[in-house]
Amino acid sequence: MAEFVIEFGKDGRPVEPDGRLDAAAFHRNHQPIWAVLERLLAGKSGDVVEAGSGTGQHAMYFASRTPDITWWPSDFNEQHLRSIEAWRAHAGLPNIRPPLRIDLSDPVWCPQMRDGGQGSSLAAPGPLLAVLCANVVHIAPWRVAEGLFAGAGRYLRADGRLVLYGPFKRDGKHTAISNAVFDTSLRDSNPEWGVRDLADLEKLAAAAGLVLIETVKMPANNLMLVFGRNTPG
Ligand SMILES: C[S@@+](CC[C@H](N)C(=O)[O-])C[C@H]1O[C@@H](n2cnc3c(N)ncnc32)[C@H](O)[C@@H]1O
């Protein structure tokens, strides 16, 4: 089994006849991620975009736990978009919308979100309660992190949160030897990829009017990073 997955459905894991894909990591990490999200989202309602949803399993699970929140999963990979939609049909939940085709390297994300959805016949979320992005920015070029933060700065509401999950460096150093090994394997696969440094992400945040407000240590040397507006309303 590959240590990281670029494209689900090509990694030897099962593909259901309806297109639902299964990510091994989902089964390991969805409960720890939920434990943090549950606290952040408690008592809140509104729209949440998941950026780079992959199979769609996280969005489905979190939607099942948050009936007052509308989830908008997204990706730019066709097979992943099909899987997300298949999971959505399978779950039959009222609070999960069809996947948005978002290319995170575009700071606008997708045409229907530009200008609050005006001028588009496609459904779009309103000002966002949160953006969740798990295990994406290290398996993508830096411009994806740039677009993620720029879009979050554009679309988050005053009390909104951008939440990242994954491995990160601190002060230029890996937090574990396993993360250094992982980083090398990522860069060997694609020189534009790699475990990102918190300080570099904080610079992107600042440019988008956001600030790091919480860092949560997670199992397997991962972190959850919570960003909010630097001038909350
Ligand atoms: C390692 S997977 C993580 C998927 C899911 N968040 C998870 O934790 O299981 C990375 C995801 O990022 C998506 N991705 C990569 N580059 C992207 C981009 N430019 N725009 C949107 N999604 C992108 C991939 O298609 C893939 O679904």
The ligand as an SDF file (V2000), in Angstrom:
LIG
                    3D

 27 29  0  0  0  0  0  0  0  0999 V2000
   -4.4370   12.8290   -0.2440 C   0  0  0  0  0  0  0  0  0  0  0  0
   -5.9660   13.2880   -0.9040 S   0  0  0  0  0  0  0  0  0  0  0  0
   -6.8780   13.7040    0.5720 C   0  0  0  0  0  0  0  0  0  0  0  0
   -8.3540   13.5250    0.3800 C   0  0  0  0  0  0  0  0  0  0  0  0
   -9.2100   13.7130    1.6270 C   0  0  0  0  0  0  0  0  0  0  0  0
   -9.2000   15.0810    2.0740 N   0  0  0  0  0  0  0  0  0  0  0  0
   -8.7560   12.7960    2.7100 C   0  0  0  0  0  0  0  0  0  0  0  0
   -8.2200   13.2700    3.7170 O   0  0  0  0  0  0  0  0  0  0  0  0
   -8.9640   11.5830    2.5710 O   0  0  0  0  0  0  0  0  0  0  0  0
   -5.6780   14.8690   -1.6640 C   0  0  0  0  0  0  0  0  0  0  0  0
   -6.8860   15.4080   -2.4180 C   0  0  0  0  0  0  0  0  0  0  0  0
   -6.5840   16.7150   -2.8800 O   0  0  0  0  0  0  0  0  0  0  0  0
   -7.1460   16.8460   -4.1720 C   0  0  0  0  0  0  0  0  0  0  0  0
   -6.4490   17.9240   -4.8780 N   0  0  0  0  0  0  0  0  0  0  0  0
   -5.1750   17.9790   -5.2710 C   0  0  0  0  0  0  0  0  0  0  0  0
   -4.9360   19.1060   -5.9360 N   0  0  0  0  0  0  0  0  0  0  0  0
   -6.1030   19.8010   -5.9510 C   0  0  0  0  0  0  0  0  0  0  0  0
   -6.5080   21.0500   -6.4920 C   0  0  0  0  0  0  0  0  0  0  0  0
   -5.6630   21.8090   -7.2020 N   0  0  0  0  0  0  0  0  0  0  0  0
   -7.7750   21.4410   -6.3210 N   0  0  0  0  0  0  0  0  0  0  0  0
   -8.6560   20.6650   -5.6260 C   0  0  0  0  0  0  0  0  0  0  0  0
   -8.3340   19.4720   -5.1010 N   0  0  0  0  0  0  0  0  0  0  0  0
   -7.0690   19.0440   -5.2670 C   0  0  0  0  0  0  0  0  0  0  0  0
   -6.9380   15.4760   -4.8150 C   0  0  0  0  0  0  0  0  0  0  0  0
   -7.7650   15.2750   -5.9460 O   0  0  0  0  0  0  0  0  0  0  0  0
   -7.2620   14.5820   -3.6430 C   0  0  0  0  0  0  0  0  0  0  0  0
   -8.6320   14.2700   -3.6040 O   0  0  0  0  0  0  0  0  0  0  0  0
  1  2  1  0
  2  3  1  0
  2 10  1  0
  3  4  1  0
  4  5  1  0
  5  6  1  0
  5  7  1  0
  7  8  2  0
  7  9  1  0
 10 11  1  0
 11 12  1  0
 11 26  1  0
 12 13  1  0
 13 14  1  0
 13 24  1  0
 14 15  1  0
 14 23  1  0
 15 16  2  0
 16 17  1  0
 17 18  1  0
 17 23  2  0
 18 19  1  0
 18 20  2  0
 20 21  1  0
 21 22  2  0
 22 23  1  0
 24 25  1  0
 24 26  1  0
 26 27  1  0
M  CHG  2   2   1   9  -1
M  END
$$$$
